[in-house]
């Protein structure tokens, strides 16, 4: 199945099942991408998993994204799903406010999402409602911030052992 046909097939099935919950669908960089309402993520992922024709039964990636200028939808999550037998891939995107960064967990569908969701909680502060053990996974428990948000500087400005002129700055 080519990418355009895949985009159309998934789009039709999602629109029939979830209607207005599907915000957009497009082919980006030769990749079918579907933006949906955040509260539907677990239902959509479960539907894509259980559909006999689509059978997206492998979670390749779950990644958080911070868009500080996108007011009301500053935090995003991107999910990449894979149909291994047919070698088909799609991307699902959702967005939430940084003031209320709560989305449903997809661990009931993909147990592998457990650690991926913990990582995005750790780095971005996204709360996965219903997660079985949502706590920091890579950073210290004592941290009071989420280091991958763009509100923090990339480097420590107090360091004197670096000469940025060597890097064109």
C-alpha positions in Angstrom: 0.0 0.0 0.0 1.5 3.4 -1.0 1.5 6.3 1.5 -1.4 8.2 -0.1 -3.6 5.1 0.0 -2.6 4.4 3.6 -3.4 8.0 4.5 -6.8 7.7 2.9 -7.6 4.3 4.4 -6.7 5.3 8.0 -8.4 8.7 7.6 -11.7 7.2 6.5 -11.7 4.6 9.3 -10.8 7.2 12.0 -13.4 9.7 10.7 -16.1 7.0 10.7 -15.2 5.9 14.2 -14.3 9.2 15.9 -15.8 12.0 13.7 -14.8 15.5 14.9 -12.2 14.0 17.2 -9.9 13.8 14.2 -8.5 17.3 13.8 -6.4 16.8 10.7 -4.7 14.3 8.5 -1.9 14.9 6.1 1.1 13.4 4.4 4.2 15.0 6.0 7.7 14.0 4.7 6.1 11.0 3.1 4.6 10.0 6.5 0.8 9.8 7.2 0.2 12.0 10.2 -3.1 12.3 12.1 -3.7 15.0 14.7 -6.5 14.1 17.2 -8.1 15.4 20.3 -5.9 14.5 23.3 -8.7 12.8 25.3 -9.2 10.2 22.5 -5.6 9.0 22.3 -6.2 5.7 24.1 -9.4 4.9 22.2 -7.8 5.8 18.8 -4.7 3.7 19.5 -6.8 0.8 20.7 -9.0 1.1 17.5 -5.9 1.1 15.3 -4.5 -1.9 17.2 -7.6 -4.0 16.9 -8.7 -3.2 13.4 -8.1 -6.3 11.3 -7.0 -4.4 8.2 -4.8 -1.7 9.8 -3.4 -3.8 12.7 -0.9 -1.1 14.1 0.3 -3.4 16.9 3.8 -2.0 17.5 4.5 1.3 19.2 7.8 2.5 17.7 8.0 5.9 19.4 6.3 8.1 21.9 7.9 11.5 22.2 7.1 14.8 24.0 7.5 18.2 22.3 7.4 21.7 23.7 6.1 24.5 21.6 6.3 27.5 23.9 4.7 29.9 21.4 1.7 27.7 20.7 -0.6 29.2 23.4 -3.0 26.7 24.9 -1.3 23.8 23.2 2.3 24.2 24.4 3.0 20.5 25.0 2.6 17.9 22.3 3.0 14.1 22.1 3.8 12.2 19.0 3.2 8.5 18.7 4.5 6.4 15.9 2.7 3.1 15.2 3.9 0.3 13.0 2.1 -2.6 11.3 5.1 -5.0 11.1 3.7 -7.6 8.7 2.8 -5.0 6.1 5.6 -2.6 7.0 3.2 0.3 7.4 3.8 3.3 9.7 1.7 6.2 10.8 2.1 9.1 13.2 -0.5 10.3 15.7 -0.2 13.7 17.3 -1.9 15.4 20.2 -1.4 18.7 22.1 -2.3 20.0 25.5 -1.9 23.1 27.6 1.2 23.5 29.7 -1.2 24.6 32.5 -3.1 21.3 32.4 -0.7 18.7 30.8 -2.9 15.7 31.4 -3.5 13.0 28.8 -4.8 9.4 29.0 -2.2 6.7 29.2 -1.9 4.1 26.4 -0.4 1.5 28.7 -3.6 -0.6 28.5 -2.9 -1.1 24.8 0.9 -1.0 24.7 2.8 -2.1 27.8 5.9 -0.7 26.3 4.4 2.8 26.6 5.1 2.5 30.4 8.7 3.6 30.3 8.2 6.0 27.3 5.4 7.8 29.2 7.5 8.0 32.3 10.3 9.6 30.3 8.0 12.2 28.9 6.6 12.9 32.4 10.2 13.2 33.6 11.4 15.5 30.8 8.3 17.6 30.0 5.9 17.2 33.0 3.2 15.5 30.9 0.9 13.6 33.3 -0.4 10.3 31.8 -3.7 9.7 33.6 -4.1 6.1 34.6 -0.5 5.2 34.3 0.4 2.4 36.6 3.6 3.9 38.0 4.1 7.5 36.9 7.3 8.7 38.4 10.7 10.0 37.2 12.7 7.5 35.3 16.0 9.2 34.3 16.3 12.3 36.5 16.5 12.5 40.3 13.2 12.4 42.2 14.2 15.7 43.9 14.1 17.7 40.7 11.3 20.3 40.7 11.4 21.1 37.0 11.2 19.3 33.6 14.5 19.9 31.8 13.4 19.4 28.1 11.0 22.3 28.2 12.4 25.2 26.2 12.0 27.6 29.1 15.4 26.5 30.4 18.8 27.6 29.0 20.7 25.0 26.9 23.9 25.5 28.7 25.1 26.7 32.1 26.1 30.3 31.7 28.3 30.3 34.7 30.8 27.8 33.2 34.3 29.3 32.6 35.9 26.2 31.1 34.3 26.6 27.7 35.3 28.9 24.9 32.2 29.2 22.6 34.3 31.2 20.0 35.6 27.8 18.9 32.0 26.9 17.9 31.2 30.1 16.0 29.4 31.8 18.9 
